[in-house]
Amino acid sequence: MSSMLVHIHTGPADANKATLGLLVALTAATEGHDVTVFLAGDGVHLLAPAYRELEGEGTGVVGEHLARHGAKGTRFLVSGKSAKARGYDEALLEGLNAEFAMPEKLVELAAASGTVLCY
């Protein structure tokens, strides 16, 4: 299967779009694609426990998507700059296959991926 990068920069203010990004990434992972999710901007909020109950209309619940991504081994990269600007530290990554990354990593992944989807 191919490699896919899903860049989610939409946060809780648009629950439909944010959860759609997680759902599409999960669908790709379930179908056997090598999926990396890069969260930036307000998208970093999606990993915070306070937003695990966030639900989109027909696009699922953040916490349920994250649990299923965990079972699939989906790799999450989180903009360190975006997280810091929103008051998050390493605790945001606990229990997830996640790490902080810089914009250069996003560019590198986009250039190397077979498919890039943005939400």
Contact map, one row per residue, 1 for C-alpha under 8 A:
11100000000000000000000000000001110000000000000000000000000000000000000000000000000000000000000000000000000000000000000
11110000000000000000000000000000110000000000000000000000000000000000000000000000000000000000000000000000000000001110000
11111000000000000000000000000000111000000000000000000000000000000000000000000000000000000000000000000000000000001110000
01111100000000000000000000010000111100000000000000000000000000000000000000000000000000000000000000000000000000001111100
00111110000000000000000000000000001111000000000000000000000000000000000000000000000000000000000000000000000011001011100
00011111000000000000100010000000001111000000000000000000000000000000000000000000000000000000000000000000000000000001111
00001111100000000000100000000000000011110000000000000000000000000000000000000000000000000000000000000000000000000001111
00000111110000000100100000000000000011110010000000000000000000000000000000000000000000000000000000000000000000000000011
00000011111000000100000000000000000000111111000000000000000000000000000000000000000000000000000000000000000000000000011
00000001111111001100000000000000000000001110000000000000000000000000000000000000000000000000000000000000000000000000001
00000000111111100100000000000000000000001111110000000000000000000000000000000000000000000000000000000000000000000000000
00000000011111100100000000000000000000000110110000100100000000000000000000000000000000000000000000000000000000000000000
00000000011111100000000000000000000000000000000000000000000000000000000000000000000000000000000000000000000000000000000
00000000011111111100000000000000000000000000000000000000000000000000000000000000000000000000000000000000000000000000000
00000000001111111110000000000000000000000000000000000111100000000000000000000000000000000000000000000000000000000000000
00000000000001111111000000000000000000000000000000000011111000000000000000000000000000000000000000000000000000000000000
00000000010001111111100000000000000000000000000000000001000000000000000000000000000000000000000000000000000000000000001
00000001111101111111110000000000000000000010010000000001000000000000000000000000000000000000000000000000000000000000001
00000000000000111111111000000000000000000000000000000011001111000000000000000000000000000000000000000000000000000000000
00000000000000011111111100000000000000000000000000000001001100000000000000000000000000000000000000000000000000000000001
00000111000000001111111110000000000000000000000000000000000000000000000000000000000000000000000000000000000000000000011
00000000000000000111111111000000000000000000000000000000000001001100000000000000000000000000000000000000000000000000000
00000000000000000011111111100000000000000000000000000000001100001000000000000000000000000000000000000000000000000000000
00000000000000000001111111110000000000000000000000000000000000000000000000000000000000000000000000000000000000000000000
00000100000000000000111111111000001010000000000000000000000000000000000000000000000000000000000000000000000000000000000
00000000000000000000011111111100000000000000000000000000000000001001100000000000000000000000000000000000000000000000000
00000000000000000000001111111110000000000000000000000000000000000000000000000000000000000000000000000000000000000000000
00010000000000000000000111111111111000000000000000000000000000000000000000000000000000000000000000000000000000000000000
00000000000000000000000011111111111000000000000000000000000000000000100101000000000000000000000000000000000000000000000
00000000000000000000000001111111100000000000000000000000000000000000000100000000000000000000000000000000000000000000000
00000000000000000000000000111111100000000000000000000000000000000000000000000000000000000000000000000000000000000000000
10000000000000000000000000011111110000000000000000000000000000000000000000000000000000000000000000000000000000000000000
11110000000000000000000000011111111000000000000000000000000000000000000000000000000000000000000000000000000000000000000
11110000000000000000000000011001111100000000000000000000000000000000000001000000000000000000000000000000000000000000000
00111100000000000000000010011000111110000000000000000000000000000000000001100000000000000000000000000000000000000000000
00011100000000000000000000000000011111000000000000000000000000000000000001111000000000000000000000000000000000000000000
00001111000000000000000010000000001111100000000000000000000000000000000001111000000000000000000000000000000000000000000
00001111000000000000000000000000000111110000000000000000000000000000000000011110000000000000000000000000010000000000000
00000011100000000000000000000000000011111011000000000000000000000000000000011110000000000000000000000000000000000000000
00000011100000000000000000000000000001111111000000000000000000000000000000000110011000000000000000000000000000000000000
00000000111000000000000000000000000000111111000000000000000000000000000000000010011000000000000000000000000000000000000
00000000111100000000000000000000000000011111100000000000000000000000000000000000010000000000000000000000000000000000000
00000001111100000100000000000000000000111111110000000000000000000000000000000000000000000000000000000000000000000000000
00000000101000000000000000000000000000111111111100000000000000000000000000000110011000000000000000000000000000000000000
00000000001100000000000000000000000000000111111100100000000000000000000000000000000000000000000000000000000000000000000
00000000001100000100000000000000000000000011111100110000000001000000000000000000000000000000000000000000000000000000000
00000000000000000000000000000000000000000001111110110000000000000000000000000000000000000001100000000000000000000000000
00000000000000000000000000000000000000000001111111110000000000000000000000000000000000000001000000000000000000000000000
00000000000000000000000000000000000000000000001111110000000000000000000000000000000000000000000000000000000000000000000
00000000000000000000000000000000000000000000000111111000000000000000000000000000000000000000000000000000000000000000000
00000000000100000000000000000000000000000000111111111100000001100000000000000000000000000000000000000000000000000000000
00000000000000000000000000000000000000000000011111111100000011110000000000000000000000000000000000000000000000000000000
00000000000000000000000000000000000000000000000001111110000011100000000000000000000000000000000000000000000000000000000
00000000000100100000000000000000000000000000000000111111000011100000000000000000000000000000000000000000000000000000000
00000000000000110010000000000000000000000000000000001111101111000000000000000000000000000000000000000000000000000000000
00000000000000111111000000000000000000000000000000000111111110000000000000000000000000000000000000000000000000000000000
00000000000000110000000000000000000000000000000000000011111100000000000000000000000000000000000000000000000000000000000
00000000000000010000000000000000000000000000000000000001111100000000000000000000000000000000000000000000000000000000000
00000000000000010011001000000000000000000000000000000011111110000000000000000000000000000000000000000000000000000000000
00000000000000000011001000000000000000000000000000000011111111011000000000000000000000000000000000000000000000000000000
00000000000000000010000000000000000000000000000000011111001111111000000000000000000000000000000000000000000000000000000
00000000000000000010010000000000000000000000010000111110000111111100000000000000000000000000000000000000000000000000000
00000000000000000000000000000000000000000000000000111100000011111110000000000000000000000000000000000000000000000000000
00000000000000000000000000000000000000000000000000010000000111111111000000000000000000000000000000000000000000000000000
00000000000000000000011001000000000000000000000000000000000111111111100000000000000000000000000000000000000000000000000
00000000000000000000010000000000000000000000000000000000000001111111110000000000000000000000000000000000000000000000000
00000000000000000000000000000000000000000000000000000000000000111111111000000000000000000000000000000000000000000000000
00000000000000000000000001000000000000000000000000000000000000011111111100000000000000000000000000000000000000000000000
00000000000000000000000001001000000000000000000000000000000000001111111111000000000000000000000000000000000000000000000
00000000000000000000000000000000000000000000000000000000000000000111111111000000000000000000000110000000000000000000000
00000000000000000000000000000000000000000000000000000000000000000011111111000000000000000000000000000000000000000000000
00000000000000000000000000001100000000000000000000000000000000000001111111000000000000000000000000000000000000000000000
00000000000000000000000000000000000000000000000000000000000000000000111111100000000000000000000010000000000000000000000
00000000000000000000000000001000011110000000000000000000000000000000111111110000000000000000000010000000000000000000000
00000000000000000000000000000000001110000000000000000000000000000000000011111000000000000000000011000000000000000000000
00000000000000000000000000000000000111100000000000000000000000000000000001111100000000000000000111100000000000000000000
00000000000000000000000000000000000111100000000000000000000000000000000000111110000000000000000001111000000000000000000
00000000000000000000000000000000000001110001000000000000000000000000000000011111011000000000000001111000000000000000000
00000000000000000000000000000000000001111001000000000000000000000000000000001111111000000000000000011110000000000000000
00000000000000000000000000000000000000000000000000000000000000000000000000000111111100000000000000011100000000000000000
00000000000000000000000000000000000000000000000000000000000000000000000000000011111110000000000000000100000000000000000
00000000000000000000000000000000000000011101000000000000000000000000000000000111111111000000000000000000000000000000000
00000000000000000000000000000000000000011001000000000000000000000000000000000111111111111000000000000000000000000000000
00000000000000000000000000000000000000000000000000000000000000000000000000000001111111111000000000000000000000000000000
00000000000000000000000000000000000000000000000000000000000000000000000000000000111111110000000000000000000000000000000
00000000000000000000000000000000000000000000000000000000000000000000000000000000011111110000000000000000000000000000000
00000000000000000000000000000000000000000000000000000000000000000000000000000000001111111000000000000000000000000000000
00000000000000000000000000000000000000000000000000000000000000000000000000000000001111111111000000000000000000000000000
00000000000000000000000000000000000000000000000000000000000000000000000000000000001100111111000000000000000000000000000
00000000000000000000000000000000000000000000000000000000000000000000000000000000000000011111110000000000000000000000000
00000000000000000000000000000000000000000000000000000000000000000000000000000000000000011111110000000000000000000000000
00000000000000000000000000000000000000000000001100000000000000000000000000000000000000011111110000000000000000000000000
00000000000000000000000000000000000000000000001000000000000000000000000000000000000000000111111111100000000000000000000
00000000000000000000000000000000000000000000000000000000000000000000000000000000000000000111111101000000000000000000000
00000000000000000000000000000000000000000000000000000000000000000000000000000000000000000000111110000000000000000000000
00000000000000000000000000000000000000000000000000000000000000000000010000010000000000000000111111000000000000000000000
00000000000000000000000000000000000000000000000000000000000000000000010011110000000000000000101111100000000000000000000
00000000000000000000000000000000000000000000000000000000000000000000000000111100000000000000110111110000000000000000000
00000000000000000000000000000000000000000000000000000000000000000000000000011100000000000000100011111000000000000000000
00000000000000000000000000000000000000000000000000000000000000000000000000001111000000000000000001111100000000000000000
00000000000000000000000000000000000000000000000000000000000000000000000000001111000000000000000000111110110000000000000
00000000000000000000000000000000000000000000000000000000000000000000000000000011100000000000000000011111110000000000000
00000000000000000000000000000000000000000000000000000000000000000000000000000010000000000000000000001111111000000000000
00000000000000000000000000000000000000000000000000000000000000000000000000000000000000000000000000000111111100000000000
00000000000000000000000000000000000000000000000000000000000000000000000000000000000000000000000000001111111110000000000
00000000000000000000000000000000000001000000000000000000000000000000000000000000000000000000000000001111111111000000000
00000000000000000000000000000000000000000000000000000000000000000000000000000000000000000000000000000011111111100000000
00000000000000000000000000000000000000000000000000000000000000000000000000000000000000000000000000000001111111110000000
00001000000000000000000000000000000000000000000000000000000000000000000000000000000000000000000000000000111111111000000
00001000000000000000000000000000000000000000000000000000000000000000000000000000000000000000000000000000011111111011000
00000000000000000000000000000000000000000000000000000000000000000000000000000000000000000000000000000000001111111000000
00000000000000000000000000000000000000000000000000000000000000000000000000000000000000000000000000000000000111111100000
01111000000000000000000000000000000000000000000000000000000000000000000000000000000000000000000000000000000011111111000
01110000000000000000000000000000000000000000000000000000000000000000000000000000000000000000000000000000000000011111000
01111000000000000000000000000000000000000000000000000000000000000000000000000000000000000000000000000000000001001111100
00011110000000000000000000000000000000000000000000000000000000000000000000000000000000000000000000000000000001001111110
00011110000000000000000000000000000000000000000000000000000000000000000000000000000000000000000000000000000000000011111
00000111100000000000100000000000000000000000000000000000000000000000000000000000000000000000000000000000000000000001111
00000111110000001101100000000000000000000000000000000000000000000000000000000000000000000000000000000000000000000000111
